Amino acid sequence: MTQSIINKIKSSIATVPNYPKQGIMFRDVTTLMSDPDAFTAVIDLFVDKYKNKGFTKIIGTEARGFIFGAPLSYALGIPFVPVRKPGKLPRAVTSQAYQLEYGEDILELHTDAIVADDKVLLVDDLLATGGTIEATFKLVERLGGQATDAAFVVSLPELGGEKRIEKLGIEVLKLVEFEGE
């Protein structure tokens, strides 16, 4: 990764103070998505990192993980699997509760989406506390797969997510970091 590409990606992400609550510096990747050069750079960097690594599935977590995971899936020719909030998937699901910065939520995965011995790449836009990715990891393992890697556009290292998911044995790729929340 060249520094100029990383700088392009980082500068394309807007910071919104006091959203969704006072004291939070929200990192808004929708501005990155509206910049074709920055968006292409993100997908290209992910492709370069993960091509020919033996992944059999890519999971994107709701909702912005879909935006980065689906084009990566297309580029690598690997099936894409969405992890959703409750009640959004139409077939049998397995569920996992997890803690948010501001409460608790649940994620669901179709029970037939992952099979034994699947090697799964997890993709999301932002790594904060790591709760979403840990819940997704647990869903994959419950169905017999192995989630070995996770890719993020943004990491907020002060919130501890990187350490949390590395303890699960997941290798983390983050393209940019921001200080604070």
C-alpha positions as CSV (number, residue, x, y, z in Angstrom):
1,M,0.0,0.0,0.0
2,T,1.5,3.3,-1.0
3,Q,1.1,6.2,1.4
4,S,-0.5,8.4,-1.3
5,I,-3.3,5.9,-1.8
6,I,-3.8,5.5,1.9
7,N,-3.9,9.3,2.2
8,K,-6.4,9.5,-0.6
9,I,-8.7,7.0,1.1
10,K,-8.4,8.7,4.5
11,S,-9.0,12.2,3.2
12,S,-12.2,11.0,1.4
13,I,-13.8,10.0,4.7
14,A,-15.8,12.7,6.4
15,T,-15.8,13.3,10.1
16,V,-19.1,14.3,11.7
17,P,-18.8,15.6,15.2
18,N,-21.3,14.6,17.9
19,Y,-23.0,11.9,15.9
20,P,-24.9,9.8,16.9
21,K,-24.4,11.3,20.3
22,Q,-22.4,14.1,22.0
23,G,-18.7,13.4,22.1
24,I,-18.6,10.9,19.2
25,M,-16.5,11.7,16.1
26,F,-18.4,9.7,13.5
27,R,-16.3,8.5,10.5
28,D,-18.6,8.7,7.5
29,V,-17.5,6.3,4.7
30,T,-20.4,7.5,2.5
31,T,-18.2,10.3,1.3
32,L,-15.6,7.6,0.3
33,M,-18.2,5.7,-1.6
34,S,-19.1,8.9,-3.6
35,D,-15.4,9.2,-4.6
36,P,-14.9,6.7,-7.4
37,D,-11.1,6.8,-7.1
38,A,-11.1,6.3,-3.3
39,F,-13.7,3.5,-3.5
40,T,-11.8,1.7,-6.3
41,A,-8.6,2.0,-4.3
42,V,-10.2,0.3,-1.3
43,I,-11.5,-2.6,-3.4
44,D,-8.2,-2.9,-5.3
45,L,-6.2,-3.0,-2.0
46,F,-8.5,-5.7,-0.6
47,V,-8.2,-7.7,-3.8
48,D,-4.4,-7.5,-3.8
49,K,-4.4,-8.7,-0.1
50,Y,-6.8,-11.6,-0.5
51,K,-6.5,-13.0,-4.0
52,N,-5.3,-16.6,-4.0
53,K,-5.6,-17.0,-0.2
54,G,-8.0,-19.9,-0.3
55,F,-11.1,-18.1,0.9
56,T,-14.4,-19.9,0.0
57,K,-16.8,-17.2,1.3
58,I,-16.8,-13.5,2.0
59,I,-19.2,-12.3,4.7
60,G,-20.2,-8.6,4.8
61,T,-21.9,-7.3,8.0
62,E,-24.9,-5.2,7.8
63,A,-25.0,-2.7,6.3
64,R,-21.8,-1.1,5.1
65,G,-20.0,-4.4,5.0
66,F,-22.2,-5.3,2.1
67,I,-20.9,-2.2,0.2
68,F,-17.3,-3.3,0.5
69,G,-17.8,-7.1,0.6
70,A,-19.9,-7.6,-2.5
71,P,-17.5,-5.9,-5.0
72,L,-14.6,-7.8,-3.4
73,S,-16.6,-11.1,-3.8
74,Y,-17.2,-10.2,-7.4
75,A,-13.6,-9.4,-8.1
76,L,-12.3,-12.6,-6.4
77,G,-15.1,-14.9,-7.8
78,I,-16.0,-16.0,-4.2
79,P,-19.6,-16.2,-2.9
80,F,-20.8,-13.3,-0.8
81,V,-22.9,-14.0,2.3
82,P,-24.7,-11.2,4.2
83,V,-25.0,-11.1,8.0
84,R,-28.1,-9.2,8.9
85,K,-30.1,-7.7,11.8
86,P,-33.0,-9.8,13.1
87,G,-35.9,-10.5,10.8
88,K,-34.2,-9.6,7.5
89,L,-33.3,-13.1,6.2
90,P,-36.1,-15.2,4.8
91,R,-34.8,-18.8,5.5
92,A,-33.7,-20.6,8.7
93,V,-31.1,-18.6,10.6
94,T,-28.8,-18.8,13.5
95,S,-28.5,-15.8,15.8
96,Q,-25.8,-14.2,18.0
97,A,-26.3,-11.3,20.5
98,Y,-23.5,-8.9,21.0
99,Q,-22.8,-5.7,22.9
100,L,-22.7,-2.3,21.3
101,E,-21.2,0.9,22.5
102,Y,-24.7,2.0,23.2
103,G,-26.5,-1.3,24.1
104,E,-27.1,-4.7,22.6
105,D,-28.0,-6.0,19.2
106,I,-28.4,-9.4,17.4
107,L,-27.0,-10.6,14.1
108,E,-28.3,-13.5,12.0
109,L,-26.9,-15.7,9.3
110,H,-28.7,-18.3,7.1
111,T,-27.9,-21.7,8.5
112,D,-27.0,-23.0,5.0
113,A,-24.7,-20.1,4.2
114,I,-21.6,-21.6,5.7
115,V,-20.6,-25.3,5.5
116,A,-17.9,-27.3,7.2
117,D,-14.4,-26.3,6.2
118,D,-15.4,-23.0,4.6
119,K,-12.6,-20.5,5.0
120,V,-14.3,-17.1,5.5
121,L,-13.1,-13.5,5.1
122,L,-15.1,-11.0,7.2
123,V,-15.6,-7.5,5.7
124,D,-16.9,-4.4,7.4
125,D,-16.4,-0.6,6.9
126,L,-15.2,0.2,10.4
127,L,-13.7,-1.6,13.4
128,A,-14.5,0.1,16.7
129,T,-15.1,-2.3,19.7
130,G,-15.1,-5.5,17.6
131,G,-18.4,-6.7,18.9
132,T,-20.0,-7.1,15.4
133,I,-17.1,-9.0,14.0
134,E,-16.8,-11.2,17.2
135,A,-20.5,-12.1,16.8
136,T,-20.0,-12.8,13.1
137,F,-17.0,-15.0,13.9
138,K,-19.2,-17.0,16.4
139,L,-21.9,-17.5,13.8
140,V,-19.3,-18.8,11.3
141,E,-17.8,-21.2,13.8
142,R,-21.2,-22.4,14.9
143,L,-21.9,-23.5,11.3
144,G,-18.5,-25.3,11.0
145,G,-16.5,-22.6,9.1
146,Q,-13.3,-20.8,10.0
147,A,-13.1,-17.0,9.9
148,T,-9.4,-16.3,9.7
149,D,-9.2,-12.8,8.5
150,A,-11.1,-9.5,8.7
151,A,-10.8,-6.5,6.4
152,F,-11.8,-3.0,7.4
153,V,-11.6,0.4,5.7
154,V,-11.3,2.2,9.1
155,S,-10.0,1.2,12.5
156,L,-10.5,3.2,15.7
157,P,-7.7,1.5,17.8
158,E,-8.5,3.3,21.0
159,L,-11.8,1.4,21.3
160,G,-10.0,-1.9,21.5
161,G,-11.6,-3.8,18.6
162,E,-8.3,-4.8,17.0
163,K,-7.0,-6.5,20.2
164,R,-10.4,-8.1,20.8
165,I,-10.6,-9.8,17.5
166,E,-6.9,-10.7,17.3
167,K,-7.5,-12.7,20.5
168,L,-9.9,-14.8,18.5
169,G,-7.1,-15.6,16.1
170,I,-8.3,-13.3,13.3
171,E,-5.8,-11.5,11.2
172,V,-6.8,-7.8,10.9
173,L,-6.3,-5.6,7.8
174,K,-7.3,-2.0,8.2
175,L,-6.5,0.6,5.6
176,V,-6.7,3.7,7.7
177,E,-6.8,4.6,11.4
178,F,-8.4,7.5,13.2
179,E,-7.9,8.6,16.8
180,G,-10.8,8.8,19.2
181,E,-14.3,7.6,18.9
